[in-house]
Amino acid sequence: MLTQTRLMVIAATLLAACGGGHRHSDAARSVAPQPVAGDSLPPAVAEALDRARAATARFESLDAAVAAGYERHAGGCLANEPLGTMGFHHANGALYDDRLDVERPEILVYERLADGRYRLNGVEYIVPYSARPRDATPPRIMGRALKRADRLEIWYLHVWIWRENPSGMFADWNPTVHCPPGS
């Protein structure tokens, strides 16, 4: 299991690698994001997305996520302009192992709004190399193989289940999201 210090190093490394910037509109919270061109969603994947949404709906409030074991402080907002932004990554280190469960994402991805509130945009599934080495078969969830992040020594997959992403449901960066100034 990754220690809190290791999680903070991962967040700092992501921030340094990606820059900063993030913002979000109040569009269509009640309607689930739809796949974009290139997203193929077989029935089993659509069902898994529905399960992930149902399981994470209670984390609309960052306070609820913190009460469930996710970190309150996530470091900076992760952006890679002009590709877009990921947002603030709130991790639950207790979930960092070789098991993936659509209803228990290792990271919740939020955006901070102008009024200071946080809004849940998506989730990220993580498997550390300590649990599954980089030369192993990639872990899979929702019909997708996780990607390698060698610098961070993790496998990962972003899923934009609460915010539509024109780059795709499983893309790393969302061009419609921006970091607040100074984050």
N, C-alpha and C positions, 0 to 999 in steps of 0.2 A: 504494500500500500504506500502511496506517495504521502510524504509528510506535508504539513501545512507550509513549511519553508520551501519544499520542492514545488508545491503548487504556486507559491508566490514567485519563485524563479521562473516557472513556465509562463505565468502571466506577464512578468516583466520582459521576458525574452520575446513573447508575442508582440508586446507593445513596442519594443525597440525595433523589431523586424518590420513592423507594419505601419508605424506612425500613429497619428491620432486624429479623430474627427467623427461626429455621429449626431444624427437628429432624426425625427420621425413624425409623421402626420397621424391624426386620429382616425384614419381610414379603416372601414370595414372590420371592426373587431369581432362582430358577431358572425361573420361569414368566414369559413376556413379558406386559406389561400388555395388557389387553383394551380395545377401544374402549368408550366409554360412549355413552349415548343422544346422538344428534346427530353422532357420528363415523361417517362413511360411508367404509368402506375397500374400494374396488375391489381386485381381485386385484393390479393393478400397484402400488398403494400398499402393500398388505400385503407384497408382495415387497420393495419398497424399504425398508420398516421392518425386515424380516428382514436385509437387507444392511447397514443401518445398525447393527443390534445386533451382527451378526457382526464388523463392522469395528471397533466400539468396545469390544467385550468385553475386549480387552487393556488398556483404560484403566480397568479396575476399580480398579487401583492408580494413585493420583495420581503416584507416582514414574515409572510407565510413560508416563503422559501427558506429564510434564515431559521425559523422555528423547526423546519424539517431537516436541517443539517447543512444547508448551503451557506457559503461564506457571505457575510454582509458586504465586506469590502473586496472589490474585484480588481483593484488597480485601475489602470486607465482604459479608456475606450479604444478599441482596436479598429484602425482604418487603413486602407491601402488605396487612396485616391489615385486615379479616377475609377478604379474597379469597384469601390464602395467600402462598406464598413461591416464589421461583425457586431460591434457593440461591447458591452461590459459582460465578462464571463464570470459567473458566480458558480464556483465548483463545490461539489460534495465529495471530498476526498475519501470518504468511507466507501464510495462506489467504484473507486479506481482498482479494478481487478480485471480478470479475463472474461467476466460474464457481462453480456449486454442484454438489457431488458428495455423494450420500447417505452415502458411505463416508469422507468427509473433512470432518466438521463444523468450522466455524470456532471454535466454543466447546463445551467440555464443562461440564455443569452438575452440580456435586457438592453434597453436604450433609456437614457435619461432625458426626460422632456424639459422644456423651458421652465416649467414651474417646479422642477426638482423631483417630480415623481418618476418612478421607473416603470417601464412597460415591457412585458415579456414579448419577445419577438420570435424566439426559437429555442432549440436545444442543441447540445453537442454531445455525441457519444464518444467516449475515450477508452482506450485500452493502453496502459503503459507497456513499454518494451520489457519492463521487469516481469510482467505477467505473460506477454507474448512477444518474443524477440522479433526484431525487424526483418529477419530472414525467414520467418514463419509465414504460413498462408495468412493473408489478411483476414481479420475478423469481419463478419458480415452482419448487417442489420437492415431491415426494411428492403431487402433485395439488393443492397449495395455493399461493396467492399469498402472498408475504411481505408483512408489515405494514410500514408506515412509522413510523419514530421520528424525527420532524423535529428534535427537540432534540439527538439523538445523530448525526444525519445518516447514518442507516443504514436498510436494509431488514432485517427479521429474522423468524424463525419458530422458536419453541420446539417441541421434540418430546420427550415424556416416554416414551422407549423403555425405560427401566430402572425406572421408578417409576409405578405406576398413579396416574392423576389423575382424580378424580371430575368435574372440570370439563371434561375432554376431553383426548385425546392431544396436541392442538395448542394447548392453552390456555396463556396466559402464566403464570398463577399456579396453584399446587397447594395446596389447603386442608389437605391431610394432612401437609404439610411445614412445619417451623418452624425458625427460626434459633436457634442456641445462645445462651444469655445472654451479653451483652457483645460480640456480634460485629457 
